[in-house]
Amino acid sequence: MSNNIVSKPKHGHVSMLYSEVCTDLDNLKADIAFLGIPHGASYTVAEISNDQSLAPTAVRQATDRTLRYLDRYDFDIGGTLYDGRDIWTVDCGDVLGDPTDPQAQTKNAEEAVRKILAAGAMPLIIGGDHSIPIPVLQAFDKEEPITIIHIDAHLDWRDEINGVKNGLSSPIRRASEMDHVGEIFQIGLRAQGTARPEEYEAAEAYGAHIIPAYEVHEKGMKAILDRIPSAGRYYITIDADGVDPSVMPGVAGPAFGGLTYCQMRELLHGLVNKGRVVGMDIVEITPSKDVNQMTSIAAGRFFVNLIGAAVRANYFEK
């Protein structure tokens, strides 16, 4: 290992979807790279290491329920995962922190994603709380403008809480301030989170497309996809509580009426075929609250659907 910013997975399944483990990010060769980011910026000392920091391990451990074998037919994607093609997928392990430096985790996360992008790979991120997309998105600053597709029950536009500006309630506010971020689509919103009327007004002033879950249920996901410009470069950030708790029960703040598995599948396949998905994260999984690994399996299936659709859209043709 030529760096000290990631560590190998340690338990049970040692990688996501049986991929090769590669922690030498300076010599990375891959089409797709999984990366665990267990920690983000916390609001209190007690939250520095919370249950969501165990999510990268939990999602990996559901690998054999997510995808039993690489050579079996999968009805969600219309064949085997890689469709018989030469696709190189790696697991880069988990981003390391430093007990003496609370900022080390986010700095290392940004650096790790920069190295993945420099290798020409698609980063697929397993969080961690919803603050982790902030350093991930910062790493895209040398890329062409990107459109944010945000799946969540909550708005995530707080400027700060307890003086912390990069916490889990602020990722979309921070994304809106990045020069390389263009349009923002926020899908699945419902119930109540940390947003006050002023945060809602700030999102509207930016021009964020705010799409409550009920609009998706009423009009269908195709109508939502039709609102997203074609030929874009899309980064997808999925808060597990954006999905209905009947699908992803293992979250800290379950909210009824969320997106269904079928709606999520349609969204992922639709985005892949509208333009170019440049990366995705799944965050806010709380393993201790999960039921029969359902949340971790659903997260894995979202990755499978994205990969399977991207393979068939010729994303990785040499």
C-alpha positions as CSV (number, residue, x, y, z in Angstrom):
1,M,0.0,0.0,0.0
2,S,1.5,3.3,-1.1
3,N,-0.7,5.5,1.0
4,N,-2.3,5.6,4.4
5,I,-5.8,6.8,3.6
6,V,-7.7,3.5,3.3
7,S,-7.7,0.1,5.0
8,K,-8.8,-3.3,3.9
9,P,-12.2,-4.6,4.9
10,K,-11.9,-7.1,7.7
11,H,-15.0,-9.2,8.3
12,G,-16.7,-12.1,6.4
13,H,-17.0,-11.0,2.8
14,V,-13.8,-9.0,2.4
15,S,-15.1,-7.0,-0.6
16,M,-18.3,-5.8,-2.1
17,L,-19.8,-8.0,-4.8
18,Y,-16.8,-10.4,-4.7
19,S,-14.6,-7.7,-6.3
20,E,-10.8,-7.6,-5.9
21,V,-9.5,-5.6,-3.0
22,C,-7.2,-2.8,-3.9
23,T,-5.9,-0.2,-1.4
24,D,-3.0,1.0,-3.4
25,L,-4.9,4.0,-4.9
26,D,-1.8,5.4,-6.5
27,N,-1.7,2.4,-8.8
28,L,-5.4,1.8,-9.2
29,K,-6.6,0.1,-12.4
30,A,-10.4,-0.3,-12.5
31,D,-13.7,0.5,-14.2
32,I,-15.7,0.6,-11.0
33,A,-14.4,1.2,-7.5
34,F,-16.3,0.7,-4.2
35,L,-15.2,2.8,-1.3
36,G,-16.4,2.8,2.3
37,I,-16.5,6.1,4.1
38,P,-17.6,5.3,7.7
39,H,-17.4,8.7,9.3
40,G,-18.2,12.3,8.3
41,A,-18.4,15.6,10.2
42,S,-20.2,15.1,13.5
43,Y,-22.3,17.6,15.5
44,T,-21.3,16.2,18.9
45,V,-18.4,14.1,20.3
46,A,-20.9,11.2,20.9
47,E,-21.6,11.1,17.1
48,I,-18.0,10.8,16.0
49,S,-18.4,7.0,15.9
50,N,-22.1,6.1,15.5
51,D,-23.9,3.0,14.3
52,Q,-23.9,4.3,10.7
53,S,-20.1,4.0,10.7
54,L,-20.7,0.2,10.6
55,A,-22.7,0.4,7.4
56,P,-19.9,-0.2,4.9
57,T,-19.2,-3.5,6.7
58,A,-22.9,-4.4,6.9
59,V,-23.5,-3.8,3.2
60,R,-20.5,-5.9,2.3
61,Q,-21.7,-8.7,4.6
62,A,-25.0,-8.8,2.6
63,T,-23.1,-9.5,-0.6
64,D,-24.2,-13.2,-0.8
65,R,-27.9,-12.1,-0.5
66,T,-27.4,-9.2,-2.8
67,L,-25.9,-11.3,-5.6
68,R,-25.5,-15.0,-5.0
69,Y,-23.1,-15.6,-7.9
70,L,-21.6,-13.5,-10.6
71,D,-22.6,-16.0,-13.4
72,R,-26.3,-16.3,-12.6
73,Y,-29.1,-14.6,-14.6
74,D,-30.5,-11.5,-12.8
75,F,-34.0,-10.4,-13.8
76,D,-33.4,-6.8,-12.6
77,I,-30.8,-6.2,-15.2
78,G,-31.6,-8.8,-17.9
79,G,-28.7,-11.1,-17.5
80,T,-25.5,-11.6,-15.5
81,L,-24.0,-8.6,-13.8
82,Y,-21.2,-8.0,-16.2
83,D,-22.9,-9.5,-19.3
84,G,-19.9,-11.5,-20.2
85,R,-17.8,-8.4,-20.7
86,D,-14.3,-7.6,-19.3
87,I,-15.3,-5.2,-16.5
88,W,-12.8,-4.6,-13.7
89,T,-14.4,-3.9,-10.3
90,V,-12.4,-3.3,-7.1
91,D,-13.1,-2.6,-3.5
92,C,-10.8,0.1,-2.1
93,G,-11.7,-0.6,1.5
94,D,-12.6,2.0,4.1
95,V,-11.3,5.5,4.4
96,L,-9.1,5.9,7.5
97,G,-9.5,8.6,10.1
98,D,-7.2,9.9,12.8
99,P,-8.3,10.1,16.5
100,T,-6.1,13.2,16.9
101,D,-7.5,15.0,13.9
102,P,-11.3,15.2,13.5
103,Q,-10.9,16.5,9.9
104,A,-8.7,13.6,8.7
105,Q,-11.6,11.4,7.6
106,T,-13.1,14.0,5.2
107,K,-9.6,15.0,3.9
108,N,-8.8,11.4,3.2
109,A,-12.2,10.7,1.7
110,E,-11.7,13.6,-0.8
111,E,-8.2,12.4,-1.6
112,A,-9.3,8.8,-2.1
113,V,-12.1,9.8,-4.5
114,R,-9.7,12.0,-6.4
115,K,-7.4,9.0,-6.9
116,I,-10.4,6.9,-8.1
117,L,-11.4,9.5,-10.6
118,A,-7.8,9.9,-11.8
119,A,-7.8,6.2,-12.5
120,G,-10.8,6.6,-14.7
121,A,-13.1,4.5,-12.4
122,M,-16.6,5.1,-11.3
123,P,-16.7,5.7,-7.5
124,L,-19.5,3.8,-5.7
125,I,-19.5,5.0,-2.1
126,I,-20.9,3.3,1.0
127,G,-21.5,5.6,4.0
128,G,-21.6,6.6,6.8
129,D,-23.9,9.5,7.5
130,H,-25.1,12.0,4.9
131,S,-22.2,14.4,5.5
132,I,-19.9,12.1,3.4
133,P,-21.0,13.3,0.0
134,I,-19.5,16.7,0.7
135,P,-15.8,15.6,0.3
136,V,-16.9,13.2,-2.4
137,L,-18.4,16.0,-4.5
138,Q,-15.5,18.3,-3.8
139,A,-13.3,15.7,-5.5
140,F,-15.3,16.2,-8.8
141,D,-14.2,19.8,-9.1
142,K,-12.0,19.1,-12.1
143,E,-14.8,17.3,-13.9
144,E,-17.4,18.8,-16.2
145,P,-20.4,20.2,-14.5
146,I,-22.5,17.6,-12.7
147,T,-26.2,17.4,-11.9
148,I,-27.0,16.2,-8.4
149,I,-29.8,13.6,-8.0
150,H,-30.7,13.5,-4.3
151,I,-32.9,10.8,-2.9
152,D,-34.0,11.6,0.6
153,A,-36.9,12.2,3.0
154,H,-35.2,15.4,4.1
155,L,-34.1,18.6,2.4
156,D,-30.5,18.8,3.8
157,W,-30.1,22.6,3.3
158,R,-29.0,23.6,6.8
159,D,-26.1,26.1,6.7
160,E,-24.8,24.9,10.1
161,I,-25.7,23.1,13.3
162,N,-23.7,23.6,16.5
163,G,-21.2,25.6,14.3
164,V,-20.6,22.6,12.1
165,K,-21.2,23.5,8.4
166,N,-20.3,20.1,6.9
167,G,-22.7,17.9,8.9
168,L,-25.4,15.4,7.7
169,S,-28.1,18.1,7.4
170,S,-26.0,20.3,5.1
171,P,-24.7,18.2,2.1
172,I,-27.0,19.7,-0.5
173,R,-26.4,23.3,0.8
174,R,-22.7,22.7,0.4
175,A,-23.1,21.1,-3.0
176,S,-25.0,24.2,-4.2
177,E,-22.0,26.3,-3.4
178,M,-19.6,24.2,-5.6
179,D,-18.9,25.8,-9.0
180,H,-19.0,22.4,-10.8
181,V,-22.5,21.6,-9.5
182,G,-25.3,22.7,-11.7
183,E,-28.9,21.6,-11.4
184,I,-30.1,19.7,-8.2
185,F,-33.1,17.3,-8.2
186,Q,-34.3,16.4,-4.7
187,I,-36.6,13.4,-4.9
188,G,-38.7,11.6,-2.3
189,L,-39.0,14.4,0.3
190,R,-41.7,14.0,3.0
191,A,-42.4,14.3,6.7
192,Q,-40.2,16.6,8.8
193,G,-36.4,16.9,9.2
194,T,-34.1,19.7,10.3
195,A,-35.2,22.1,7.6
196,R,-36.9,25.3,8.7
197,P,-38.9,27.5,6.3
198,E,-35.7,29.5,5.6
199,E,-33.9,26.4,4.4
200,Y,-36.8,25.6,2.1
201,E,-36.7,29.1,0.8
202,A,-32.9,28.9,0.2
203,A,-33.4,25.7,-1.8
204,E,-36.0,27.4,-3.9
205,A,-33.9,30.5,-4.4
206,Y,-31.1,28.3,-5.8
207,G,-33.5,26.7,-8.2
208,A,-33.4,23.2,-6.7
209,H,-36.1,20.9,-8.1
210,I,-38.0,19.8,-5.0
211,I,-40.0,16.7,-5.8
212,P,-41.9,15.2,-2.8
213,A,-42.5,11.5,-2.7
214,Y,-46.2,12.0,-3.2
215,E,-45.6,13.6,-6.6
216,V,-43.6,10.6,-7.6
217,H,-46.4,8.3,-6.5
218,E,-49.0,10.3,-8.3
219,K,-47.2,11.0,-11.6
220,G,-44.8,8.1,-11.8
221,M,-41.0,8.0,-12.0
222,K,-41.0,8.3,-15.8
223,A,-42.6,11.8,-15.4
224,I,-39.8,12.7,-13.0
225,L,-37.1,11.4,-15.3
226,D,-38.5,13.4,-18.1
227,R,-37.9,16.6,-16.1
228,I,-34.2,15.8,-15.8
229,P,-32.2,17.1,-18.7
230,S,-30.8,14.5,-21.1
231,A,-27.1,14.0,-21.9
232,G,-26.1,15.2,-18.4
233,R,-23.5,14.0,-16.0
234,Y,-25.3,12.8,-12.9
235,Y,-24.1,12.1,-9.4
236,I,-26.6,10.2,-7.3
237,T,-26.7,10.5,-3.5
238,I,-29.2,8.1,-1.8
239,D,-30.1,8.6,1.8
240,A,-31.6,5.3,2.9
241,D,-34.5,7.0,4.5
242,G,-35.5,8.4,1.1
243,V,-36.7,4.9,0.3
244,D,-39.8,3.5,2.1
245,P,-39.1,1.8,5.4
246,S,-40.8,-1.3,4.1
247,V,-37.7,-1.6,1.8
248,M,-35.0,0.0,3.9
249,P,-36.1,-0.2,7.6
250,G,-32.6,0.1,9.0
251,V,-32.5,3.9,9.3
252,A,-32.4,6.4,12.2
253,G,-35.4,8.4,11.0
254,P,-37.9,6.2,9.1
255,A,-40.6,8.2,7.2
256,F,-43.7,6.5,5.7
257,G,-44.5,7.0,2.0
258,G,-41.0,6.8,0.6
259,L,-39.9,5.6,-2.8
260,T,-40.4,1.9,-3.6
261,Y,-37.8,-0.5,-4.8
262,C,-39.4,-0.5,-8.3
263,Q,-39.3,3.3,-8.5
264,M,-35.6,3.3,-7.5
265,R,-34.8,0.7,-10.1
266,E,-36.6,2.8,-12.8
267,L,-34.7,5.9,-11.7
268,L,-31.3,4.2,-11.8
269,H,-31.8,2.6,-15.2
270,G,-33.4,5.8,-16.5
271,L,-30.5,8.0,-15.5
272,V,-27.9,5.6,-16.9
273,N,-29.6,5.8,-20.2
274,K,-30.3,9.5,-20.2
275,G,-26.7,10.6,-19.9
276,R,-23.7,9.5,-17.8
277,V,-23.8,8.6,-14.1
278,V,-20.4,9.6,-12.8
279,G,-20.8,8.2,-9.3
280,M,-23.2,7.2,-6.5
281,D,-23.3,7.0,-2.7
282,I,-25.7,5.3,-0.4
283,V,-25.7,6.6,3.2
284,E,-27.5,6.8,6.5
285,I,-27.9,3.0,6.9
286,T,-28.1,2.1,10.6
287,P,-27.3,-1.6,10.9
288,S,-28.6,-2.1,14.5
289,K,-32.1,-1.1,13.3
290,D,-32.1,-3.4,10.2
291,V,-34.5,-6.3,9.8
292,N,-33.2,-9.5,8.1
293,Q,-30.4,-7.4,6.4
294,M,-33.1,-5.9,4.2
295,T,-31.6,-2.4,4.2
296,S,-28.1,-3.7,3.3
297,I,-29.5,-6.0,0.6
298,A,-31.5,-3.1,-0.9
299,A,-28.4,-1.0,-1.0
300,G,-26.5,-3.7,-2.7
301,R,-29.3,-4.2,-5.2
302,F,-29.2,-0.5,-6.1
303,F,-25.5,-0.9,-6.8
304,V,-26.3,-4.0,-8.9
305,N,-28.9,-2.2,-10.9
306,L,-26.6,0.8,-11.6
307,I,-23.7,-1.4,-12.6
308,G,-25.8,-3.8,-14.7
309,A,-27.5,-0.8,-16.5
310,A,-24.1,0.9,-17.1
311,V,-22.5,-2.2,-18.5
312,R,-25.4,-2.6,-21.0
313,A,-25.1,1.1,-21.9
314,N,-21.5,0.5,-22.8
315,Y,-20.0,2.8,-20.1
316,F,-16.9,0.7,-19.8
317,E,-16.1,-0.3,-23.4
318,K,-12.3,-0.3,-23.9
